[in-house]
Amino acid sequence: MISSSRIPPVVPAGRMATRDQPVLGLPSGLELRPWRVSDADVLVAASQDPGVRQWNRLLVETSEDARRRIERMHERWRAEVSAIWAIARPGGEAVGLIGWGDIDLSGGSAEVVYWILPAARGGGVVVEATKRVSQWALNDLGLHRLRLCHSVANPASCRVAEKAGYSLEGTMRSALLHADGWHDEHLHALVQGDI
């Protein structure tokens, strides 16, 4: 029998829009903070980095493009559809990006997105940041299910997912178009109660 009662939203609308985006500390001393217009050149540099471009759809060619993108990040927070942070040293320049795209408050889910500049790679920063934004999404925001998807040809992201506590659920065939063609993607997930 199908119930005629409505299923309440997992997270009520307004939970993000009525609050400022928080600054989240990391054990390493780095912080996750909202992007600033002064970070525009970092977005341009990331867009030119082969390692970032290979796995991300980041195309920012000018500082003006970057400033518009940063403004959209803030608009999308207020619209409750994404939550994007700069990974940075306190008071310093951004070295990476992490956050939630495809936020569905009603359904209680989101997908993590991230990249890190070459100078900050290899020290576990992305794992640390992924754990922190996951705690925020589950415990502070109240989402139920988080996704981490990556090309099967990207073993570094597979290690990030594993170290951050995400379970591998399977492979999505021909799921994302990269510059070199269609890629199968691993689907990892973290749900309430996993951490």
N, C-alpha and C positions, 0 to 999 in steps of 0.2 A: 504494500500500500504506500502510495506517495503522500507525504505529509503536505498539508496545505499551509502550514505555518512557515513564515520566513526564517531563513537562517540569518542570525545577526552577524554583522561584520566582525571579523577577528580583531581588527583595530578600528576604533571609531574615527571617522573623518575629522580632521582638525588636530589630530595628535601632533603632527609635524608643523603645520602651517601656523599654529598659534604660539610656537616656540622658536627661539633662535637656534640655529644649528650649533650643537655643542662642540667644544674643543675636547678631544679625547687624548689623554696621556698614554704613552707606551712605556713598557719597562726599560727600554734602551735609552730613554731620555728624549726620544723624538716625540712629536705630537701629530695628531690628526686635527687639522683646522680647516675652516672654510677657505676656499680659494679667494685670493685677492686680485684686484685688477693689476697690482704690481707684480703678480706672478705670470703675466702674459708671455714674457720672453721664455719662461720655462716650458710653457705649452708649445711654443714654436720649436724650441730645441728638441722636445720629446717627439714631436711630429717628424723631425728629420732623423731621428735615431733609428737605424735599421732594426734593432732588437725590439723596439716599441712598435714600429710600423709593421713588422712581420706578423704580430699576433693581435694587433688592435686596429680598429678603424678610426684612427686619429689622423685627421688631415687638417692641419692648421698652418697656413702659409704665411700669415702676417700677424703683427702684434694686434692690429685691429680685429682680425678674425678671432684671435685668442681672447681679447677683451669681451667680444660678443659672446663667446662660448662661456666665459666665466659668469657673465650676467645671466645667461640661460641656466647655469648651474643653480644660481640663487632663485631664479623664477621656478625652476622645477622642484626645488625644496618646498617653496610656498604652495605649489600645485600638488605636492605630496606624491610625486611620481619618481623622484630620485633623490639620493643623498650622497653627494660627492665631496670628499675631503682631499686636501693636499697633505702629503706626508712631508713633514718639515722638521727642522731643528727649531726649538722655541726662538721666536724672533728672527728666524732665518728664512732662507729661500726654500721653496718646495723642491723635493728630490723625487717625488712620485705622486701617484694618484691612486685612491682607493675609494670604494663606495658601493652604493646600491643603485642599480638601474632596474627598470621594470618593476617598481614597487607596486604591489596590489594590496592595499590596506584591508579591503573587504575580504579578500581571499587569504590574507596573511602570508604573502610570499614576496621574495625579491631575488635578484641575481647579482652577485658580486662582480665588480669590474676593477681592474687594477693594472698599473704599469709602474716601472721603476727605472730611473736613469742609470746609466752604466756605473757611475761613481758610487752608487749606493747598493749595487747588486752584490749578492753573495754573502751577506751578513745576517740573513734571516729576517730582514725588515718586512718583507711582504707577508711572511708567515705571521709575524707579530701583529702587523696591522690587520690582517684577515681575522685573526682571533679576536682582536679588539672590536672591529666593526660588527662581527658576528654576535659578540656579547651585547653590544648596544642594540642591534636589530631584534634579538630575541628577548632580552631582559628589559631594556628601556623602552623600545618602541612597541614590543609585544607581538612581533611577527611569529608565525608558526614554522615556516619552512624556508630555508635559504638554499639557493643553487649556486654552484660554481661549475661553469662549463669552459672547456678549452679544447683546442685541436689535439687529436691523439698524437700528432707530431711535435707536441710541446711538452716534453717530460718535466721541465722545470715547474710548470703550473700543476702537473699531476703531483709533484712532491709538495707544493704549497698546500694543495687540497688535503693530502694525507696528513701532513704535519699539523694542519689547523683543525683536524678532527672530522673532516667531511668524508662520508662514505661514498665509495664508487658505486653507482647504481646501474651503469650500463653505458653503451655507446650509441649515440644518435648518428645514423648514417647520413653523410652528405649534408650536414646541418648548417654549415656556415661558409660563405664565400670569402676567401682570402685573395690576395693579389695573384697567387699562383694557382688558383682554382678552388673547387669545393673540398672541404675537409670534413672527415668524420670528427665528432666531438665526444669526449667523455663527459658524462653528467655525474657530478658529485652533489651530495646534499647533506645538510645539517638540519635537524628538526628540534623543536622544543624537547628538552629532556636529554639531549645528547651531551650537553656540557653543563 
